[in-house]
Amino acid sequence: MRACDISGKKYNNANRVSHSNRKTKHRQQANLQWKRFWIPEEKRWVRLRVSTKVIKTITKYGLLSTIRRYGANAALVQK
C-alpha cells in the first residue's frame, strides 16, 4: 500500500465530477517520494518513502525529532 513511512498519510477518497454533474469515485494518492536522509548520530543514510509535507518538517526539525513528533515507530530508521 502507498503510505508515508512516518506520518502514515495515504490516499483520499474523492469524486470526479463530469460536466453533467455525474459523480464517479476515485482515489487521490498522497504525494509520496523516496528520499534519503542523513542521520548524524549514527553517521549513515536511511531511505524512506515520505510525503512532501513530512520532507518539509524533517528539513525544519530533523529526522529523529520528526519521528517523535508524529509518533512513528523509531525502528524504521534501523533499516
N, CA, C and O atoms as a Maestro MAE file, in Angstrom:
{
 s_m_m2io_version
 :::
 2.0.0
}

f_m_ct {
 s_m_title
 :::
 protein
 m_atom[316] {
  # First column is atom index #
  i_m_mmod_type
  r_m_x_coord
  r_m_y_coord
  r_m_z_coord
  i_m_residue_number
  s_m_chain_name
  s_m_pdb_residue_name
  s_m_pdb_atom_name
  i_m_atomic_number
  :::
  1 25 0.837 -1.179 0.000 1 A "MET " " N  " 7
  2 3 0.000 0.000 0.000 1 A "MET " " CA " 6
  3 2 0.880 1.239 0.000 1 A "MET " " C  " 6
  4 15 1.931 1.267 0.641 1 A "MET " " O  " 8
  5 25 0.446 2.260 -0.720 2 A "ARG " " N  " 7
  6 3 1.173 3.525 -0.756 2 A "ARG " " CA " 6
  7 2 0.829 4.328 0.489 2 A "ARG " " C  " 6
  8 15 -0.285 4.840 0.610 2 A "ARG " " O  " 8
  9 25 1.762 4.442 1.403 3 A "ALA " " N  " 7
  10 3 1.557 5.231 2.617 3 A "ALA " " CA " 6
  11 2 2.900 5.789 3.070 3 A "ALA " " C  " 6
  12 15 3.945 5.176 2.855 3 A "ALA " " O  " 8
  13 25 2.856 6.950 3.693 4 A "CYS " " N  " 7
  14 3 4.060 7.593 4.208 4 A "CYS " " CA " 6
  15 2 4.607 6.768 5.374 4 A "CYS " " C  " 6
  16 15 3.848 6.334 6.241 4 A "CYS " " O  " 8
  17 25 5.930 6.553 5.392 5 A "ASP " " N  " 7
  18 3 6.557 5.764 6.449 5 A "ASP " " CA " 6
  19 2 6.468 6.453 7.812 5 A "ASP " " C  " 6
  20 15 6.441 5.774 8.838 5 A "ASP " " O  " 8
  21 25 6.424 7.763 7.842 6 A "ILE " " N  " 7
  22 3 6.449 8.483 9.112 6 A "ILE " " CA " 6
  23 2 5.051 8.909 9.555 6 A "ILE " " C  " 6
  24 15 4.643 8.618 10.679 6 A "ILE " " O  " 8
  25 25 4.321 9.590 8.687 7 A "SER " " N  " 7
  26 3 3.013 10.120 9.091 7 A "SER " " CA " 6
  27 2 1.869 9.129 8.865 7 A "SER " " C  " 6
  28 15 0.809 9.265 9.476 7 A "SER " " O  " 8
  29 25 2.068 8.146 8.005 8 A "GLY " " N  " 7
  30 3 1.008 7.194 7.700 8 A "GLY " " CA " 6
  31 2 -0.006 7.730 6.703 8 A "GLY " " C  " 6
  32 15 -1.026 7.088 6.450 8 A "GLY " " O  " 8
  33 25 0.261 8.897 6.137 9 A "LYS " " N  " 7
  34 3 -0.654 9.512 5.178 9 A "LYS " " CA " 6
  35 2 -0.802 8.603 3.960 9 A "LYS " " C  " 6
  36 15 0.185 8.080 3.441 9 A "LYS " " O  " 8
  37 25 -2.071 8.416 3.501 10 A "LYS " " N  " 7
  38 3 -2.323 7.586 2.325 10 A "LYS " " CA " 6
  39 2 -3.377 8.253 1.465 10 A "LYS " " C  " 6
  40 15 -3.559 9.467 1.551 10 A "LYS " " O  " 8
  41 25 -4.069 7.497 0.645 11 A "TYR " " N  " 7
  42 3 -4.986 8.071 -0.334 11 A "TYR " " CA " 6
  43 2 -6.211 8.718 0.313 11 A "TYR " " C  " 6
  44 15 -6.549 8.447 1.465 11 A "TYR " " O  " 8
  45 25 -6.860 9.580 -0.467 12 A "ASN " " N  " 7
  46 3 -8.094 10.253 -0.070 12 A "ASN " " CA " 6
  47 2 -9.190 9.835 -1.047 12 A "ASN " " C  " 6
  48 15 -8.968 9.839 -2.257 12 A "ASN " " O  " 8
  49 25 -10.370 9.475 -0.541 13 A "ASN " " N  " 7
  50 3 -11.492 9.145 -1.413 13 A "ASN " " CA " 6
  51 2 -12.121 10.440 -1.913 13 A "ASN " " C  " 6
  52 15 -12.349 11.375 -1.146 13 A "ASN " " O  " 8
  53 25 -12.397 10.476 -3.223 14 A "ALA " " N  " 7
  54 3 -12.962 11.688 -3.810 14 A "ALA " " CA " 6
  55 2 -13.877 11.319 -4.963 14 A "ALA " " C  " 6
  56 15 -13.968 10.157 -5.359 14 A "ALA " " O  " 8
  57 25 -14.548 12.319 -5.491 15 A "ASN " " N  " 7
  58 3 -15.413 12.135 -6.647 15 A "ASN " " CA " 6
  59 2 -14.859 12.912 -7.826 15 A "ASN " " C  " 6
  60 15 -14.383 14.038 -7.683 15 A "ASN " " O  " 8
  61 25 -14.930 12.280 -9.012 16 A "ARG " " N  " 7
  62 3 -14.736 13.017 -10.250 16 A "ARG " " CA " 6
  63 2 -16.116 13.520 -10.652 16 A "ARG " " C  " 6
  64 15 -17.090 12.768 -10.609 16 A "ARG " " O  " 8
  65 25 -16.203 14.762 -11.033 17 A "VAL " " N  " 7
  66 3 -17.499 15.333 -11.385 17 A "VAL " " CA " 6
  67 2 -17.461 15.753 -12.844 17 A "VAL " " C  " 6
  68 15 -16.638 16.577 -13.243 17 A "VAL " " O  " 8
  69 25 -18.367 15.175 -13.644 18 A "SER " " N  " 7
  70 3 -18.420 15.480 -15.075 18 A "SER " " CA " 6
  71 2 -19.159 16.786 -15.317 18 A "SER " " C  " 6
  72 15 -19.678 17.412 -14.393 18 A "SER " " O  " 8
  73 25 -19.192 17.177 -16.573 19 A "HIS " " N  " 7
  74 3 -19.896 18.406 -16.943 19 A "HIS " " CA " 6
  75 2 -21.393 18.286 -16.622 19 A "HIS " " C  " 6
  76 15 -22.034 19.279 -16.277 19 A "HIS " " O  " 8
  77 25 -21.948 17.070 -16.735 20 A "SER " " N  " 7
  78 3 -23.360 16.868 -16.424 20 A "SER " " CA " 6
  79 2 -23.592 16.601 -14.932 20 A "SER " " C  " 6
  80 15 -24.693 16.230 -14.525 20 A "SER " " O  " 8
  81 25 -22.556 16.792 -14.132 21 A "ASN " " N  " 7
  82 3 -22.594 16.676 -12.668 21 A "ASN " " CA " 6
  83 2 -22.761 15.232 -12.181 21 A "ASN " " C  " 6
  84 15 -23.254 15.000 -11.077 21 A "ASN " " O  " 8
  85 25 -22.350 14.266 -13.008 22 A "ARG " " N  " 7
  86 3 -22.328 12.868 -12.556 22 A "ARG " " CA " 6
  87 2 -21.069 12.653 -11.736 22 A "ARG " " C  " 6
  88 15 -20.005 13.176 -12.066 22 A "ARG " " O  " 8
  89 25 -21.197 11.876 -10.657 23 A "LYS " " N  " 7
  90 3 -20.078 11.644 -9.761 23 A "LYS " " CA " 6
  91 2 -19.559 10.222 -9.904 23 A "LYS " " C  " 6
  92 15 -20.333 9.265 -9.943 23 A "LYS " " O  " 8
  93 25 -18.237 10.095 -9.980 24 A "THR " " N  " 7
  94 3 -17.568 8.809 -10.086 24 A "THR " " CA " 6
  95 2 -16.479 8.759 -9.028 24 A "THR " " C  " 6
  96 15 -15.647 9.661 -8.943 24 A "THR " " O  " 8
  97 25 -16.485 7.699 -8.218 25 A "LYS " " N  " 7
  98 3 -15.483 7.576 -7.155 25 A "LYS " " CA " 6
  99 2 -14.092 7.351 -7.741 25 A "LYS " " C  " 6
  100 15 -13.929 6.630 -8.726 25 A "LYS " " O  " 8
  101 25 -13.106 7.971 -7.130 26 A "HIS " " N  " 7
  102 3 -11.713 7.683 -7.444 26 A "HIS " " CA " 6
  103 2 -10.848 8.049 -6.245 26 A "HIS " " C  " 6
  104 15 -11.314 8.678 -5.296 26 A "HIS " " O  " 8
  105 25 -9.595 7.649 -6.302 27 A "ARG " " N  " 7
  106 3 -8.660 7.914 -5.204 27 A "ARG " " CA " 6
  107 2 -7.695 9.024 -5.577 27 A "ARG " " C  " 6
  108 15 -7.198 9.089 -6.702 27 A "ARG " " O  " 8
  109 25 -7.442 9.889 -4.619 28 A "GLN " " N  " 7
  110 3 -6.392 10.891 -4.775 28 A "GLN " " CA " 6
  111 2 -5.193 10.396 -3.970 28 A "GLN " " C  " 6
  112 15 -5.226 10.385 -2.740 28 A "GLN " " O  " 8
  113 25 -4.149 9.993 -4.663 29 A "GLN " " N  " 7
  114 3 -2.978 9.441 -3.991 29 A "GLN " " CA " 6
  115 2 -2.183 10.554 -3.301 29 A "GLN " " C  " 6
  116 15 -2.136 11.691 -3.770 29 A "GLN " " O  " 8
  117 25 -1.573 10.200 -2.198 30 A "ALA " " N  " 7
  118 3 -0.697 11.144 -1.486 30 A "ALA " " CA " 6
  119 2 0.561 11.369 -2.313 30 A "ALA " " C  " 6
  120 15 0.981 10.496 -3.073 30 A "ALA " " O  " 8
  121 25 1.152 12.535 -2.161 31 A "ASN " " N  " 7
  122 3 2.368 12.872 -2.901 31 A "ASN " " CA " 6
  123 2 3.562 12.277 -2.147 31 A "ASN " " C  " 6
  124 15 4.162 12.937 -1.299 31 A "ASN " " O  " 8
  125 25 3.893 11.040 -2.465 32 A "LEU " " N  " 7
  126 3 4.964 10.319 -1.773 32 A "LEU " " CA " 6
  127 2 6.225 10.301 -2.627 32 A "LEU " " C  " 6
  128 15 6.172 10.164 -3.849 32 A "LEU " " O  " 8
  129 25 7.352 10.444 -1.951 33 A "GLN " " N  " 7
  130 3 8.649 10.462 -2.616 33 A "GLN " " CA " 6
  131 2 9.608 9.547 -1.870 33 A "GLN " " C  " 6
  132 15 9.555 9.452 -0.643 33 A "GLN " " O  " 8
  133 25 10.495 8.867 -2.614 34 A "TRP " " N  " 7
  134 3 11.594 8.153 -1.980 34 A "TRP " " CA " 6
  135 2 12.680 9.180 -1.693 34 A "TRP " " C  " 6
  136 15 13.067 9.938 -2.582 34 A "TRP " " O  " 8
  137 25 13.175 9.212 -0.461 35 A "LYS " " N  " 7
  138 3 14.156 10.220 -0.066 35 A "LYS " " CA " 6
  139 2 15.171 9.598 0.872 35 A "LYS " " C  " 6
  140 15 14.827 8.797 1.741 35 A "LYS " " O  " 8
  141 25 16.431 9.977 0.684 36 A "ARG " " N  " 7
  142 3 17.485 9.539 1.595 36 A "ARG " " CA " 6
  143 2 17.728 10.631 2.623 36 A "ARG " " C  " 6
  144 15 17.808 11.812 2.287 36 A "ARG " " O  " 8
  145 25 17.844 10.220 3.881 37 A "PHE " " N  " 7
  146 3 18.097 11.165 4.959 37 A "PHE " " CA " 6
  147 2 19.367 10.756 5.687 37 A "PHE " " C  " 6
  148 15 19.610 9.572 5.918 37 A "PHE " " O  " 8
  149 25 20.167 11.741 6.044 38 A "TRP " " N  " 7
  150 3 21.403 11.518 6.792 38 A "TRP " " CA " 6
  151 2 21.087 11.569 8.280 38 A "TRP " " C  " 6
  152 15 20.456 12.510 8.762 38 A "TRP " " O  " 8
  153 25 21.542 10.527 9.014 39 A "ILE " " N  " 7
  154 3 21.393 10.506 10.469 39 A "ILE " " CA " 6
  155 2 22.768 10.796 11.058 39 A "ILE " " C  " 6
  156 15 23.626 9.914 11.068 39 A "ILE " " O  " 8
  157 25 22.998 12.013 11.548 40 A "PRO " " N  " 7
  158 3 24.340 12.358 12.033 40 A "PRO " " CA " 6
  159 2 24.743 11.584 13.275 40 A "PRO " " C  " 6
  160 15 25.929 11.319 13.475 40 A "PRO " " O  " 8
  161 25 23.770 11.211 14.125 41 A "GLU " " N  " 7
  162 3 24.104 10.468 15.344 41 A "GLU " " CA " 6
  163 2 24.694 9.098 15.017 41 A "GLU " " C  " 6
  164 15 25.566 8.605 15.732 41 A "GLU " " O  " 8
  165 25 24.215 8.488 13.935 42 A "GLU " " N  " 7
  166 3 24.689 7.152 13.556 42 A "GLU " " CA " 6
  167 2 25.628 7.188 12.353 42 A "GLU " " C  " 6
  168 15 26.167 6.156 11.954 42 A "GLU " " O  " 8
  169 25 25.825 8.382 11.772 43 A "LYS " " N  " 7
  170 3 26.708 8.568 10.623 43 A "LYS " " CA " 6
  171 2 26.379 7.619 9.476 43 A "LYS " " C  " 6
  172 15 27.241 6.896 8.975 43 A "LYS " " O  " 8
  173 25 25.091 7.640 9.070 44 A "ARG " " N  " 7
  174 3 24.684 6.791 7.950 44 A "ARG " " CA " 6
  175 2 23.437 7.371 7.297 44 A "ARG " " C  " 6
  176 15 22.757 8.231 7.857 44 A "ARG " " O  " 8
  177 25 23.162 6.878 6.103 45 A "TRP " " N  " 7
  178 3 21.974 7.273 5.349 45 A "TRP " " CA " 6
  179 2 20.866 6.263 5.587 45 A "TRP " " C  " 6
  180 15 21.123 5.082 5.820 45 A "TRP " " O  " 8
  181 25 19.617 6.746 5.525 46 A "VAL " " N  " 7
  182 3 18.458 5.862 5.592 46 A "VAL " " CA " 6
  183 2 17.499 6.310 4.481 46 A "VAL " " C  " 6
  184 15 17.322 7.507 4.255 46 A "VAL " " O  " 8
  185 25 16.885 5.347 3.795 47 A "ARG " " N  " 7
  186 3 15.998 5.639 2.670 47 A "ARG " " CA " 6
  187 2 14.562 5.385 3.105 47 A "ARG " " C  " 6
  188 15 14.224 4.281 3.533 47 A "ARG " " O  " 8
  189 25 13.713 6.411 2.995 48 A "LEU " " N  " 7
  190 3 12.326 6.320 3.437 48 A "LEU " " CA " 6
  191 2 11.393 6.813 2.343 48 A "LEU " " C  " 6
  192 15 11.771 7.639 1.513 48 A "LEU " " O  " 8
  193 25 10.171 6.296 2.353 49 A "ARG " " N  " 7
  194 3 9.136 6.804 1.461 49 A "ARG " " CA " 6
  195 2 8.245 7.735 2.278 49 A "ARG " " C  " 6
  196 15 7.478 7.286 3.129 49 A "ARG " " O  " 8
  197 25 8.354 9.027 2.012 50 A "VAL " " N  " 7
  198 3 7.671 10.016 2.832 50 A "VAL " " CA " 6
  199 2 6.894 10.994 1.958 50 A "VAL " " C  " 6
  200 15 7.188 11.157 0.774 50 A "VAL " " O  " 8
  201 25 5.898 11.643 2.561 51 A "SER " " N  " 7
  202 3 5.130 12.661 1.851 51 A "SER " " CA " 6
  203 2 5.944 13.951 1.789 51 A "SER " " C  " 6
  204 15 6.880 14.142 2.565 51 A "SER " " O  " 8
  205 25 5.581 14.824 0.867 52 A "THR " " N  " 7
  206 3 6.315 16.077 0.716 52 A "THR " " CA " 6
  207 2 6.141 16.974 1.942 52 A "THR " " C  " 6
  208 15 7.040 17.743 2.281 52 A "THR " " O  " 8
  209 25 5.002 16.878 2.599 53 A "LYS " " N  " 7
  210 3 4.782 17.643 3.839 53 A "LYS " " CA " 6
  211 2 5.781 17.204 4.920 53 A "LYS " " C  " 6
  212 15 6.324 18.040 5.643 53 A "LYS " " O  " 8
  213 25 6.018 15.900 5.025 54 A "VAL " " N  " 7
  214 3 6.961 15.385 6.025 54 A "VAL " " CA " 6
  215 2 8.396 15.777 5.658 54 A "VAL " " C  " 6
  216 15 9.216 16.010 6.546 54 A "VAL " " O  " 8
  217 25 8.708 15.852 4.360 55 A "ILE " " N  " 7
  218 3 10.050 16.290 3.949 55 A "ILE " " CA " 6
  219 2 10.312 17.700 4.455 55 A "ILE " " C  " 6
  220 15 11.404 17.995 4.942 55 A "ILE " " O  " 8
  221 25 9.305 18.582 4.341 56 A "LYS " " N  " 7
  222 3 9.456 19.948 4.850 56 A "LYS " " CA " 6
  223 2 9.630 19.953 6.363 56 A "LYS " " C  " 6
  224 15 10.419 20.737 6.890 56 A "LYS " " O  " 8
  225 25 8.900 19.085 7.070 57 A "THR " " N  " 7
  226 3 9.005 19.017 8.524 57 A "THR " " CA " 6
  227 2 10.382 18.506 8.938 57 A "THR " " C  " 6
  228 15 10.966 19.010 9.897 57 A "THR " " O  " 8
  229 25 10.905 17.509 8.222 58 A "ILE " " N  " 7
  230 3 12.236 16.979 8.524 58 A "ILE " " CA " 6
  231 2 13.298 18.042 8.284 58 A "ILE " " C  " 6
  232 15 14.258 18.150 9.046 58 A "ILE " " O  " 8
  233 25 13.126 18.826 7.226 59 A "THR " " N  " 7
  234 3 14.076 19.908 6.942 59 A "THR " " CA " 6
  235 2 14.117 20.904 8.094 59 A "THR " " C  " 6
  236 15 15.179 21.425 8.434 59 A "THR " " O  " 8
  237 25 12.964 21.164 8.690 60 A "LYS " " N  " 7
  238 3 12.891 22.153 9.759 60 A "LYS " " CA " 6
  239 2 13.358 21.606 11.101 60 A "LYS " " C  " 6
  240 15 14.112 22.280 11.804 60 A "LYS " " O  " 8
  241 25 12.926 20.385 11.482 61 A "TYR " " N  " 7
  242 3 13.168 19.872 12.831 61 A "TYR " " CA " 6
  243 2 14.184 18.743 12.912 61 A "TYR " " C  " 6
  244 15 14.679 18.452 14.001 61 A "TYR " " O  " 8
  245 25 14.511 18.100 11.805 62 A "GLY " " N  " 7
  246 3 15.418 16.960 11.828 62 A "GLY " " CA " 6
  247 2 14.637 15.654 11.811 62 A "GLY " " C  " 6
  248 15 13.459 15.621 12.166 62 A "GLY " " O  " 8
  249 25 15.298 14.582 11.398 63 A "LEU " " N  " 7
  250 3 14.632 13.297 11.190 63 A "LEU " " CA " 6
  251 2 14.134 12.688 12.492 63 A "LEU " " C  " 6
  252 15 12.955 12.351 12.594 63 A "LEU " " O  " 8
  253 25 14.990 12.537 13.481 64 A "LEU " " N  " 7
  254 3 14.595 11.858 14.714 64 A "LEU " " CA " 6
  255 2 13.534 12.645 15.480 64 A "LEU " " C  " 6
  256 15 12.640 12.054 16.086 64 A "LEU " " O  " 8
  257 25 13.629 13.966 15.457 65 A "SER " " N  " 7
  258 3 12.616 14.797 16.112 65 A "SER " " CA " 6
  259 2 11.267 14.669 15.411 65 A "SER " " C  " 6
  260 15 10.226 14.661 16.068 65 A "SER " " O  " 8
  261 25 11.278 14.571 14.100 66 A "THR " " N  " 7
  262 3 10.034 14.426 13.333 66 A "THR " " CA " 6
  263 2 9.384 13.077 13.602 66 A "THR " " C  " 6
  264 15 8.160 12.986 13.698 66 A "THR " " O  " 8
  265 25 10.184 12.042 13.722 67 A "ILE " " N  " 7
  266 3 9.638 10.716 14.027 67 A "ILE " " CA " 6
  267 2 8.943 10.742 15.386 67 A "ILE " " C  " 6
  268 15 7.858 10.181 15.540 67 A "ILE " " O  " 8
  269 25 9.558 11.385 16.362 68 A "ARG " " N  " 7
  270 3 8.928 11.517 17.676 68 A "ARG " " CA " 6
  271 2 7.662 12.372 17.598 68 A "ARG " " C  " 6
  272 15 6.667 12.068 18.256 68 A "ARG " " O  " 8
  273 25 7.696 13.432 16.804 69 A "ARG " " N  " 7
  274 3 6.567 14.353 16.669 69 A "ARG " " CA " 6
  275 2 5.335 13.639 16.111 69 A "ARG " " C  " 6
  276 15 4.221 13.879 16.576 69 A "ARG " " O  " 8
  277 25 5.523 12.763 15.118 70 A "TYR " " N  " 7
  278 3 4.405 12.035 14.520 70 A "TYR " " CA " 6
  279 2 4.071 10.753 15.274 70 A "TYR " " C  " 6
  280 15 3.070 10.105 14.965 70 A "TYR " " O  " 8
  281 25 4.876 10.377 16.242 71 A "GLY " " N  " 7
  282 3 4.615 9.152 16.996 71 A "GLY " " CA " 6
  283 2 4.865 7.905 16.180 71 A "GLY " " C  " 6
  284 15 4.276 6.858 16.447 71 A "GLY " " O  " 8
  285 25 5.729 8.005 15.194 72 A "ALA " " N  " 7
  286 3 6.026 6.864 14.332 72 A "ALA " " CA " 6
  287 2 6.971 5.912 15.048 72 A "ALA " " C  " 6
  288 15 7.609 6.271 16.037 72 A "ALA " " O  " 8
  289 25 7.046 4.707 14.535 73 A "ASN " " N  " 7
  290 3 7.924 3.688 15.087 73 A "ASN " " CA " 6
  291 2 9.372 4.056 14.775 73 A "ASN " " C  " 6
  292 15 9.732 4.202 13.607 73 A "ASN " " O  " 8
  293 25 10.196 4.206 15.791 74 A "ALA " " N  " 7
  294 3 11.593 4.588 15.589 74 A "ALA " " CA " 6
  295 2 12.399 3.476 14.931 74 A "ALA " " C  " 6
  296 15 13.530 3.708 14.505 74 A "ALA " " O  " 8
  297 25 11.840 2.279 14.843 75 A "ALA " " N  " 7
  298 3 12.556 1.166 14.211 75 A "ALA " " CA " 6
  299 2 12.698 1.362 12.707 75 A "ALA " " C  " 6
  300 15 13.487 0.655 12.080 75 A "ALA " " O  " 8
  301 25 11.961 2.297 12.104 76 A "LEU " " N  " 7
  302 3 12.110 2.457 10.676 76 A "LEU " " CA " 6
  303 2 13.404 3.088 10.268 76 A "LEU " " C  " 6
  304 15 13.777 2.991 9.099 76 A "LEU " " O  " 8
  305 25 14.113 3.732 11.167 77 A "VAL " " N  " 7
  306 3 15.455 4.214 10.823 77 A "VAL " " CA " 6
  307 2 16.506 3.149 11.086 77 A "VAL " " C  " 6
  308 15 17.691 3.378 10.843 77 A "VAL " " O  " 8
  309 25 16.095 2.000 11.574 78 A "GLN " " N  " 7
  310 3 17.023 0.900 11.827 78 A "GLN " " CA " 6
  311 2 17.177 -0.007 10.623 78 A "GLN " " C  " 6
  312 15 17.759 -1.086 10.733 78 A "GLN " " O  " 8
  313 25 16.658 0.417 9.456 79 A "LYS " " N  " 7
  314 3 16.730 -0.396 8.233 79 A "LYS " " CA " 6
  315 2 18.151 -0.598 7.797 79 A "LYS " " C  " 6
  316 15 18.399 -1.257 6.787 79 A "LYS " " O  " 8
  :::
 }
 m_bond[315] {
  # First column is bond index #
  i_m_from
  i_m_to
  i_m_order
  :::
  1 1 2 1
  2 2 3 1
  3 3 4 2
  4 3 5 1
  5 5 6 1
  6 6 7 1
  7 7 8 2
  8 7 9 1
  9 9 10 1
  10 10 11 1
  11 11 12 2
  12 11 13 1
  13 13 14 1
  14 14 15 1
  15 15 16 2
  16 15 17 1
  17 17 18 1
  18 18 19 1
  19 19 20 2
  20 19 21 1
  21 21 22 1
  22 22 23 1
  23 23 24 2
  24 23 25 1
  25 25 26 1
  26 26 27 1
  27 27 28 2
  28 27 29 1
  29 29 30 1
  30 30 31 1
  31 31 32 2
  32 31 33 1
  33 33 34 1
  34 34 35 1
  35 35 36 2
  36 35 37 1
  37 37 38 1
  38 38 39 1
  39 39 40 2
  40 39 41 1
  41 41 42 1
  42 42 43 1
  43 43 44 2
  44 43 45 1
  45 45 46 1
  46 46 47 1
  47 47 48 2
  48 47 49 1
  49 49 50 1
  50 50 51 1
  51 51 52 2
  52 51 53 1
  53 53 54 1
  54 54 55 1
  55 55 56 2
  56 55 57 1
  57 57 58 1
  58 58 59 1
  59 59 60 2
  60 59 61 1
  61 61 62 1
  62 62 63 1
  63 63 64 2
  64 63 65 1
  65 65 66 1
  66 66 67 1
  67 67 68 2
  68 67 69 1
  69 69 70 1
  70 70 71 1
  71 71 72 2
  72 71 73 1
  73 73 74 1
  74 74 75 1
  75 75 76 2
  76 75 77 1
  77 77 78 1
  78 78 79 1
  79 79 80 2
  80 79 81 1
  81 81 82 1
  82 82 83 1
  83 83 84 2
  84 83 85 1
  85 85 86 1
  86 86 87 1
  87 87 88 2
  88 87 89 1
  89 89 90 1
  90 90 91 1
  91 91 92 2
  92 91 93 1
  93 93 94 1
  94 94 95 1
  95 95 96 2
  96 95 97 1
  97 97 98 1
  98 98 99 1
  99 99 100 2
  100 99 101 1
  101 101 102 1
  102 102 103 1
  103 103 104 2
  104 103 105 1
  105 105 106 1
  106 106 107 1
  107 107 108 2
  108 107 109 1
  109 109 110 1
  110 110 111 1
  111 111 112 2
  112 111 113 1
  113 113 114 1
  114 114 115 1
  115 115 116 2
  116 115 117 1
  117 117 118 1
  118 118 119 1
  119 119 120 2
  120 119 121 1
  121 121 122 1
  122 122 123 1
  123 123 124 2
  124 123 125 1
  125 125 126 1
  126 126 127 1
  127 127 128 2
  128 127 129 1
  129 129 130 1
  130 130 131 1
  131 131 132 2
  132 131 133 1
  133 133 134 1
  134 134 135 1
  135 135 136 2
  136 135 137 1
  137 137 138 1
  138 138 139 1
  139 139 140 2
  140 139 141 1
  141 141 142 1
  142 142 143 1
  143 143 144 2
  144 143 145 1
  145 145 146 1
  146 146 147 1
  147 147 148 2
  148 147 149 1
  149 149 150 1
  150 150 151 1
  151 151 152 2
  152 151 153 1
  153 153 154 1
  154 154 155 1
  155 155 156 2
  156 155 157 1
  157 157 158 1
  158 158 159 1
  159 159 160 2
  160 159 161 1
  161 161 162 1
  162 162 163 1
  163 163 164 2
  164 163 165 1
  165 165 166 1
  166 166 167 1
  167 167 168 2
  168 167 169 1
  169 169 170 1
  170 170 171 1
  171 171 172 2
  172 171 173 1
  173 173 174 1
  174 174 175 1
  175 175 176 2
  176 175 177 1
  177 177 178 1
  178 178 179 1
  179 179 180 2
  180 179 181 1
  181 181 182 1
  182 182 183 1
  183 183 184 2
  184 183 185 1
  185 185 186 1
  186 186 187 1
  187 187 188 2
  188 187 189 1
  189 189 190 1
  190 190 191 1
  191 191 192 2
  192 191 193 1
  193 193 194 1
  194 194 195 1
  195 195 196 2
  196 195 197 1
  197 197 198 1
  198 198 199 1
  199 199 200 2
  200 199 201 1
  201 201 202 1
  202 202 203 1
  203 203 204 2
  204 203 205 1
  205 205 206 1
  206 206 207 1
  207 207 208 2
  208 207 209 1
  209 209 210 1
  210 210 211 1
  211 211 212 2
  212 211 213 1
  213 213 214 1
  214 214 215 1
  215 215 216 2
  216 215 217 1
  217 217 218 1
  218 218 219 1
  219 219 220 2
  220 219 221 1
  221 221 222 1
  222 222 223 1
  223 223 224 2
  224 223 225 1
  225 225 226 1
  226 226 227 1
  227 227 228 2
  228 227 229 1
  229 229 230 1
  230 230 231 1
  231 231 232 2
  232 231 233 1
  233 233 234 1
  234 234 235 1
  235 235 236 2
  236 235 237 1
  237 237 238 1
  238 238 239 1
  239 239 240 2
  240 239 241 1
  241 241 242 1
  242 242 243 1
  243 243 244 2
  244 243 245 1
  245 245 246 1
  246 246 247 1
  247 247 248 2
  248 247 249 1
  249 249 250 1
  250 250 251 1
  251 251 252 2
  252 251 253 1
  253 253 254 1
  254 254 255 1
  255 255 256 2
  256 255 257 1
  257 257 258 1
  258 258 259 1
  259 259 260 2
  260 259 261 1
  261 261 262 1
  262 262 263 1
  263 263 264 2
  264 263 265 1
  265 265 266 1
  266 266 267 1
  267 267 268 2
  268 267 269 1
  269 269 270 1
  270 270 271 1
  271 271 272 2
  272 271 273 1
  273 273 274 1
  274 274 275 1
  275 275 276 2
  276 275 277 1
  277 277 278 1
  278 278 279 1
  279 279 280 2
  280 279 281 1
  281 281 282 1
  282 282 283 1
  283 283 284 2
  284 283 285 1
  285 285 286 1
  286 286 287 1
  287 287 288 2
  288 287 289 1
  289 289 290 1
  290 290 291 1
  291 291 292 2
  292 291 293 1
  293 293 294 1
  294 294 295 1
  295 295 296 2
  296 295 297 1
  297 297 298 1
  298 298 299 1
  299 299 300 2
  300 299 301 1
  301 301 302 1
  302 302 303 1
  303 303 304 2
  304 303 305 1
  305 305 306 1
  306 306 307 1
  307 307 308 2
  308 307 309 1
  309 309 310 1
  310 310 311 1
  311 311 312 2
  312 311 313 1
  313 313 314 1
  314 314 315 1
  315 315 316 2
  :::
 }
}
